[in-house]
Amino acid sequence: MRSFTRAVIGTAAVALTATACTGTSNAPQADDDATKDVSITFWHGWSAPSEAAAIDAGVKAFEAKHPNIHVKVVGNINDDKIKQALRAGGANAPDVVSSFTTDNVGTFCASNVFADLKPFLDKSGIDLDATFPKPLQDYTQFQGKRCTLPLLNDAYGLYYNKTAFQAAGIAVPPKTLSEFDAVAKKLTKLKGDGYSQLGFMPNFHGYESTTTHFAALWNPTYFTPDGKSNLAKDPAFASMLKWQKGLVEQLGGFAKLEKYRATFGDEFGAKNPFHTGQVAMTMDGEWRLGMAREAGAKFDIGVAPFPVPDDQADSYGKGYLSGTVIGIAGTSQKQNAAWELVKFMTTDTDAVVSFANAIHNVPSTLEALKSPQIAADLKPFIGIAQHEKSNTTPASPNGGAYQLTLQDFGYAYEAGKVTDLAAGLAKTDEQIDKDLAQAK
C-alpha cells in the first residue's frame, strides 16, 4: 500500500456518507451456490505493474484451489469509483472490493454498501482473535459491524540515513523523543538561510508527518464512550502538538522549514527528500525501503521503530498501523462465491505471505507474521505490527473527516495562527462533534 493524501480521503468519505440512504441496506441474502461454475468481479486499487502482477498471482492461486470460481480482476479503482458502483449496483458492479482507505470503513459499514461479514466468518469457523492482530480488527469494523477484513498491513517506523549518522558520530537510532530531537539538531546542516541537510522535517505537510501518525506515539483516545470528540480531554494530543511545535522551533522555525520543504520532490517519486539526502530521518511505512532502493539512494538506510515520549520509554517498539481492507459488495448476487475469495486472500497463510513479499507490505495475520518466508527487510516492521501498544485511528460514520479537522488545527498551531492550545483543541472538538451529528 501507498499512503494517499488526507484531502482525497476526506472527499471520498464525505461523498460516500451522502449515499448512505440509497437503499443498499436491503442487500440480497447470500443464497448462491459457491460450488457451481460462477464468475465474480474483484476491484482493487493497485496500479503499478509489479503490484498488479502480485494480485493476479494471488487470484490464480485461488482459482487453482477453486476451479469453478472465475475471477475478473479490475485494478486502479479508487474509493470514489467504488462508491458510485456500489450505489448503482447492477451487472457491472463488483462482487469483491479492496480499498486502501481504512478511514472509510465507518462509512462502508454504516451505509451497508459492504456486506456484514459476521455470518460468513461464523459459517467458516474463523476466530478473529486467533487470526488477526487487535489493531487490524479495530480498523476493519465500525460500532460492532464487521464489513471488511485486513488485506495486508502497514506499519510506520523511523528511516534514517546511516551514512549521515556515521559522519555525525551517531552510533544508534534514538529511542525517546528527547534523544530524537537532539539527533535531528545534530544532523541539521545550515546553508545560507536554508539547509544543505535537515535532520527531520517535522512540519505537518511533511508527507507522513501527520497529526495522527505522531499522536499514535502517545496511544491517544479520539472519542469518549458516548462518541464525542476527546481531543481536549486526552492530554496525549496537547503533548503531541507541543512536542511537534517545539521541534519545529529547534530546527529553524516554521517559515524556514516551509521554504525548504518547497524544494522537495514528490513523496512517491525518485526525488523524495529522503532518497536525495535532503532529510536524514523520516517517518514512513514499510514500502519506503524498496522505493528508496529503486530511486538509487546513495547511502546506507537504517530502519527502527519511531522514538516514543520519554515518560513512555518502556513502550519503545510501537507505532501507527494502517492497511488495506477487503469486503463483499452489499449488492452482489454471488456473495458466497465472493466470500471464498475474501477468505482465501485474508486467511490463507501462503497467500498472505506471498502477497506481502511481492508488494513489500506487512502480513496481516498472526500466522503470516511468524512465517520464516517473510522478506528479511520487512522484519523491523513485523515487530512494530506485533507490538501490544501499536495502534490506529478509529472508524467513524463520516470516514476520516475528524482526522482532517485535527490536521487543519495542527497546521494553524504550528504556524502560530493559534496560540491558545487548550481552547483550540476544545474548538476542534466542537467542530468534529458537529460534523459527526450531521453524518448520522
Disulfide bonds with the S-S distance in Angstrom:
Cys109-Cys147 2.15
